[in-house]
């Protein structure tokens, strides 16, 4: 992985290279930001740059023996740690047991998220953590001398998944690592890391990726036409993982569009019987909590688009075809008298579902309240004397 393979984060790349060049690099770095901001590929590109035998000014050479091994994730001084299912019935409890699957997924798509990893190792419905046995294994490996590189590298992906015992066991290593050891922690929710871990690292804050860069990446990676790539990038909010998921879930979006149309018609007509049937369908076990949350994200985007259409603002360009035609008809029902309440209502439902609230109650309550909001009258402009 070279810096040129990492989408965006140009300022962060420059700062990392400068820190290394000026010998100001912390031995423990915490890359903080959504997975889709690219912390994992950025850390890998930086590691490859440090280990490169023929560095260029702003990137690794990509051709030396070190770069070739790093590009295959097979360098003997590169160590990985990541969440696995460590339940008592699991025979494999360490990251080393899953290195083959890890390399396959990472080489295919460096912007994958936790559910992709769980699918890869077939533990989608089981909790994955980084346990104390993994911490002990890390310590044992890093106590050895490096094989080829000047440094030993440890990359901990989803570091917030370190359980308390595992985190405490790594404290001394992170504070006082063995000689010539660099540690990179990748985390989305840094607040879930114990404070003593956070305080011992140099935090690298990642930013959202520019829409145009995501558009170009999607065109190149998936051979998408420019309009579709732009639409997906616009919806991603600077998160390349969301854009990729959007590409994979286009069929799901059509389902969400139909759900939203039915929901709005039922709410506008205040048809409680149809509302109940709609809630039963959406709450069925076949859809699951994550899909319900994605639908609520979709609803939020539709309301925002309706507001922009209503007030002549610049469209987010997230919708096309029949979807957009419906939203234009829906737009007059979104105005200054109900916009904030609509968005708060959807966000509130999203929070409840994420916390495992009973879906039928959440969606029925949301529907009844939304039906009321749809009938709020737009404030009339009265000129002042």
Phi, psi and omega per residue, in radians:
X1 nan 2.122 3.075
X2 -1.857 2.864 3.113
X3 -1.039 -0.575 3.130
X4 -1.164 -0.306 3.110
X5 -1.496 -0.202 -3.086
X6 -1.624 2.190 -3.090
X7 -1.376 2.162 3.084
X8 1.253 -2.717 3.125
X9 1.006 0.629 -3.048
X10 -1.111 -0.733 -3.140
X11 -1.138 -0.692 3.128
X12 -1.144 -0.701 3.080
X13 -0.996 -0.818 -3.122
X14 -1.071 -0.735 -3.122
X15 -1.156 -0.673 3.119
X16 -1.130 -0.805 3.136
X17 -1.097 -0.712 3.134
X18 -1.119 -0.755 3.132
X19 -1.063 -0.720 3.116
X20 -1.181 -0.786 -3.095
X21 -1.093 -0.659 -3.118
X22 -1.563 0.122 3.128
X23 1.040 0.693 3.126
X24 -2.009 0.398 -3.053
X25 -1.431 2.203 3.077
X26 -1.226 2.569 -3.140
X27 -1.268 -0.296 3.123
X28 -2.331 2.075 -3.106
X29 -2.093 2.398 3.125
X30 -1.979 1.919 3.108
X31 -1.502 1.975 -3.000
X32 -1.950 2.209 3.110
X33 2.698 2.883 3.123
X34 -0.940 2.566 3.122
X35 -0.914 -0.665 -3.100
X36 -1.256 -0.064 3.050
X37 -1.470 -0.221 2.986
X38 1.674 0.513 3.128
X39 -1.062 -0.693 -3.111
X40 -1.160 -0.952 3.117
X41 -1.110 -0.563 3.126
X42 -1.147 -0.765 3.112
X43 -1.109 -0.725 3.123
X44 -1.119 -0.698 3.117
X45 -1.140 -0.661 3.128
X46 -1.196 -0.722 3.093
X47 -1.066 -0.783 3.132
X48 -1.094 -0.675 3.106
X49 -1.087 -0.793 -3.119
X50 -1.099 -0.713 -3.074
X51 -1.436 -0.206 -3.061
X52 -1.046 2.439 -3.123
X53 -1.555 -0.147 -3.113
X54 -2.535 1.081 -3.043
X55 -1.048 2.491 2.947
X56 -1.671 3.106 -3.068
X57 -1.091 -0.665 -3.023
X58 -2.228 0.243 -3.138
X59 -2.938 2.880 3.011
X60 -1.274 2.847 -3.081
X61 -1.313 -0.501 -3.138
X62 1.355 0.030 -3.034
X63 -2.191 -0.394 -3.094
X64 -1.215 2.968 -3.092
X65 -1.078 -0.631 3.120
X66 -1.155 -0.809 -3.136
X67 -1.091 -0.700 -3.130
X68 -1.110 -0.692 3.109
X69 -1.245 -0.707 3.105
X70 -1.094 -0.688 -3.108
X71 -1.133 -0.416 3.088
X72 -1.699 0.053 -3.120
X73 1.053 0.574 -3.038
X74 -2.156 0.316 3.114
X75 -1.254 2.328 -3.065
X76 -1.145 -0.290 3.140
X77 -1.761 0.137 3.096
X78 -1.817 2.058 -3.087
X79 -2.075 2.442 -3.122
X80 -2.038 2.577 2.975
X81 -2.439 2.359 -3.058
X82 -2.725 2.870 -3.094
X83 -1.171 2.412 3.020
X84 -2.385 2.909 3.066
X85 -1.387 1.966 -3.087
X86 -1.931 0.474 3.109
X87 -1.092 2.815 -3.074
X88 -1.048 -0.502 -3.110
X89 -1.507 0.025 3.135
X90 -1.595 2.239 3.132
X91 -1.407 -0.444 3.134
X92 -1.840 2.076 -3.044
X93 -2.146 -0.046 -3.072
X94 -2.076 2.709 3.089
X95 -1.038 -0.645 -3.128
X96 -1.015 -0.459 3.140
X97 -1.263 -0.237 -3.054
X98 -2.154 0.363 -3.069
X99 -1.096 -0.630 3.130
X100 -1.080 -0.846 3.131
X101 -1.125 -0.698 3.139
X102 -1.049 -0.838 -3.132
X103 -1.115 -0.721 -3.138
X104 -1.049 -0.840 -3.090
X105 -1.195 -0.741 -3.107
X106 -1.154 -0.689 3.116
X107 -1.229 -0.511 3.118
X108 -1.295 -0.735 -3.079
X109 -2.757 1.789 -3.105
X110 -1.269 -0.061 -3.136
X111 -1.828 0.467 -3.110
X112 -1.282 2.811 3.115
X113 -2.024 3.123 -3.002
X114 -1.031 -0.703 -3.107
X115 -1.146 -0.547 3.068
X116 -1.139 -0.715 3.114
X117 -1.152 -0.736 3.119
X118 -1.099 -0.683 3.064
X119 -1.094 -0.727 -3.093
X120 -1.075 -0.710 -3.110
X121 -1.735 0.173 3.001
X122 1.045 0.830 3.064
X123 -2.335 0.715 -2.989
X124 -1.034 -0.538 -3.098
X125 -1.787 0.218 -3.126
X126 -2.049 2.631 -3.128
X127 -1.304 2.383 3.082
X128 -1.983 2.306 -3.140
X129 -2.417 3.003 2.952
X130 -1.873 1.966 -2.954
X131 -1.698 3.103 -3.073
X132 -1.179 -0.544 3.084
X133 -1.126 -0.637 3.078
X134 -1.121 -0.732 3.113
X135 -1.055 -0.741 3.117
X136 -1.121 -0.675 3.112
X137 -1.129 -0.688 3.089
X138 -1.063 -0.842 -3.116
X139 -1.041 -0.747 -3.135
X140 -1.090 -0.745 -3.114
X141 -1.181 -0.707 -3.065
X142 -1.382 -0.179 3.040
X143 -1.348 -0.250 3.099
X144 -1.420 2.785 3.077
X145 -1.318 2.718 3.080
X146 -1.166 2.654 -3.094
X147 -1.545 -0.841 -3.031
X148 -2.242 -0.728 -3.066
X149 -1.430 2.871 3.025
X150 -1.153 -0.529 -3.078
X151 -2.046 2.772 2.865
X152 -1.793 2.446 -3.085
X153 -2.095 2.302 3.024
X154 -2.101 2.185 3.081
X155 -2.031 2.050 3.119
X156 -1.851 1.909 -3.131
X157 -1.587 2.409 -3.062
X158 1.007 0.956 -3.064
X159 -1.071 -0.388 3.109
X160 -1.184 -0.190 3.096
X161 -1.490 0.037 2.998
X162 -1.127 2.146 3.053
X163 -1.314 2.985 -2.990
X164 -1.033 -0.785 -3.132
X165 -1.121 -0.716 3.140
X166 -1.140 -0.743 3.141
X167 -1.113 -0.777 -3.140
X168 -1.104 -0.627 -3.126
X169 -1.191 -0.493 -3.123
X170 -1.524 -0.134 -3.038
X171 -0.957 -0.883 -3.087
X172 -1.116 -0.682 3.128
X173 -1.100 -0.729 -3.125
X174 -1.235 -0.633 3.137
X175 -1.305 -0.746 -3.115
X176 -2.340 1.341 -3.097
X177 -1.201 2.812 3.059
X178 -1.089 2.810 -3.027
X179 -0.983 2.400 3.088
X180 0.988 0.838 3.107
X181 -2.131 2.283 3.075
X182 -2.069 2.290 -3.074
X183 -2.041 2.277 3.124
X184 -2.130 2.082 3.086
X185 -1.849 2.298 3.115
X186 -1.950 2.130 -3.087
X187 -2.528 2.473 3.012
X188 -1.532 -0.861 -3.063
X189 -1.861 1.455 -3.062
X190 -1.139 -0.407 3.117
X191 -1.174 -0.331 3.100
X192 -1.420 -0.173 3.034
X193 -1.441 2.483 3.134
X194 -1.096 2.564 -3.022
X195 -1.021 -0.628 -3.103
X196 -1.169 -0.471 3.035
X197 -1.273 -0.854 -3.111
X198 -1.016 -0.716 -3.071
X199 -1.224 -0.263 -3.117
X200 -1.722 0.129 -3.115
X201 -2.120 2.781 2.965
X202 -1.652 2.087 -3.038
X203 -1.514 2.250 3.074
X204 -1.901 1.896 -3.100
X205 -1.476 2.217 -3.141
X206 -1.682 2.564 -3.102
X207 -1.909 2.887 3.055
X208 -1.095 2.632 -3.123
X209 -1.601 2.428 -3.114
X210 -1.057 2.461 -3.087
X211 -0.994 -0.740 -3.098
X212 -1.124 -0.608 3.122
X213 -1.203 -0.685 3.087
X214 -1.131 -0.710 3.112
X215 -1.006 -0.844 -3.137
X216 -1.120 -0.671 3.129
X217 -1.102 -0.784 -3.132
X218 -1.119 -0.692 3.108
X219 -1.091 -0.741 -3.101
X220 -1.287 -0.775 -3.040
X221 -1.270 -0.721 -3.009
X222 -2.041 0.126 -3.138
X223 0.925 0.798 3.131
X224 -1.488 2.680 3.047
X225 -1.276 2.668 -3.018
X226 -0.976 -0.688 -3.093
X227 -1.138 -0.789 3.138
X228 -1.166 -0.738 3.121
X229 -1.055 -0.726 3.132
X230 -1.150 -0.707 3.124
X231 -1.068 -0.808 -3.140
X232 -1.148 -0.712 3.136
X233 -1.149 -0.639 3.138
X234 -1.122 -0.616 -3.100
X235 -1.392 -0.266 -2.963
X236 -1.417 -0.226 3.134
X237 0.954 0.758 3.081
X238 1.352 0.169 -3.067
X239 -1.982 1.890 -3.032
X240 -1.176 -0.513 3.094
X241 -1.124 -0.717 3.086
X242 -1.095 -0.665 3.130
X243 -1.121 -0.740 3.118
X244 -1.144 -0.748 3.097
X245 -1.091 -0.661 3.104
X246 -1.062 -0.692 3.096
X247 -1.111 -0.735 -3.122
X248 -1.250 -0.416 -2.998
X249 -1.919 0.460 3.138
X250 -1.048 -0.657 3.118
X251 -1.141 -0.661 3.106
X252 -1.114 -0.648 3.142
X253 -1.071 -0.654 3.100
X254 -1.114 -0.648 3.070
X255 -1.124 -0.788 3.136
X256 -1.060 -0.670 3.130
X257 -1.069 -0.771 3.115
X258 -1.139 -0.724 3.105
X259 -1.044 -0.794 -3.095
X260 -1.129 -0.747 3.115
X261 -1.029 -0.849 -3.138
X262 -1.075 -0.735 -3.112
X263 -1.081 -0.837 -3.114
X264 -1.124 -0.700 3.126
X265 -1.127 -0.753 3.126
X266 -1.124 -0.721 -3.139
X267 -1.174 -0.749 -3.111
X268 -1.126 -0.682 3.135
X269 -1.408 -0.137 -3.079
X270 0.925 0.702 -3.119
X271 -1.550 1.659 -3.031
X272 -1.118 -0.676 -3.137
X273 -1.053 -0.797 3.118
X274 -1.207 -0.597 3.072
X275 -1.036 -0.772 -3.122
X276 -1.090 -0.766 3.116
X277 -1.098 -0.705 3.126
X278 -1.110 -0.772 3.126
X279 -1.102 -0.734 3.117
X280 -1.046 -0.742 3.139
X281 -1.129 -0.847 -3.091
X282 -1.167 -0.521 -3.066
X283 -1.560 -0.031 -3.089
X284 -1.108 2.639 -3.075
X285 -1.064 -0.450 -3.087
X286 -1.148 -0.387 -3.113
X287 -1.541 -0.707 3.057
X288 1.384 2.779 -3.051
X289 -1.111 -0.749 -3.085
X290 -1.131 -0.685 3.118
X291 -1.179 -0.666 3.094
X292 -1.091 -0.686 3.111
X293 -1.173 -0.663 3.099
X294 -1.148 -0.637 3.093
X295 -1.109 -0.703 3.117
X296 -1.151 -0.623 3.024
X297 -1.054 -0.729 3.120
X298 -1.083 -0.781 3.134
X299 -1.022 -0.733 3.135
X300 -1.084 -0.719 3.106
X301 -1.125 -0.677 3.127
X302 -1.134 -0.766 3.126
X303 -1.074 -0.749 3.113
X304 -1.080 -0.781 -3.141
X305 -1.109 -0.707 3.100
X306 -1.062 -0.707 3.110
X307 -1.098 -0.756 -3.137
X308 -1.125 -0.708 3.110
X309 -1.143 -0.739 -3.108
X310 -1.074 -0.675 -3.056
X311 -1.849 0.247 3.035
X312 1.202 0.402 3.106
X313 -1.382 3.087 3.134
X314 -1.326 2.128 -3.114
X315 -1.068 2.555 3.049
X316 -1.288 -0.175 3.101
X317 0.971 0.726 -3.135
X318 -1.671 -0.232 -2.985
X319 -2.250 2.638 -3.138
X320 -2.507 2.960 3.004
X321 1.018 -2.399 -3.083
X322 -1.104 -0.587 3.088
X323 -0.990 -0.867 -3.091
X324 -1.153 -0.659 3.110
X325 -1.054 -0.748 3.127
X326 -1.147 -0.742 -3.097
X327 -1.112 -0.604 3.086
X328 -1.129 -0.597 3.073
X329 -1.286 -0.545 -3.134
X330 -1.348 -0.499 -3.001
X331 -0.919 -0.715 -3.120
X332 -1.067 -0.298 3.140
X333 -1.534 -0.022 3.104
X334 -1.925 2.052 -3.093
X335 -2.662 -3.090 -3.020
X336 -1.136 -0.297 -3.116
X337 -1.473 -0.253 -3.107
X338 -2.434 -0.101 -3.056
X339 -1.002 -0.907 -3.081
X340 -1.095 -0.735 3.133
X341 -1.098 -0.686 3.110
X342 -1.059 -0.830 -3.100
X343 -1.167 -0.698 3.105
X344 -1.115 -0.679 -3.133
X345 -1.119 -0.773 3.129
X346 -1.170 -0.760 3.118
X347 -1.099 -0.667 3.113
X348 -1.109 -0.775 3.102
X349 -1.090 -0.704 3.115
X350 -1.030 -0.781 3.134
X351 -1.097 -0.774 -3.131
X352 -1.095 -0.779 -3.141
X353 -1.118 -0.704 -3.138
X354 -1.107 -0.402 -3.137
X355 -1.758 0.346 3.037
X356 1.175 0.521 3.039
X357 -1.175 2.812 -3.124
X358 -1.209 2.000 -2.958
X359 -1.041 -0.709 -3.094
X360 -1.062 -0.725 3.139
X361 -1.160 -0.768 -3.123
X362 -1.064 -0.858 -3.054
X363 -1.288 -0.548 3.100
X364 -1.223 -0.755 3.103
X365 -1.083 -0.767 3.127
X366 -1.073 -0.713 -3.103
X367 -1.152 -0.776 -3.127
X368 -1.095 -0.730 -3.128
X369 -1.265 -0.602 3.113
X370 -1.189 -0.654 3.112
X371 -1.005 -0.685 3.106
X372 -1.173 -0.746 -3.109
X373 -1.118 -0.600 -3.118
X374 -1.111 -0.394 -3.096
X375 -1.730 0.095 3.012
X376 -1.142 2.408 -3.141
X377 -1.502 2.488 3.072
X378 -1.199 2.379 -3.123
X379 -1.131 2.274 3.124
X380 -1.475 2.487 3.129
X381 -1.429 2.175 3.102
X382 -2.000 1.961 -3.117
X383 -1.119 2.467 3.124
X384 -1.541 2.508 3.092
X385 -1.236 nan nan
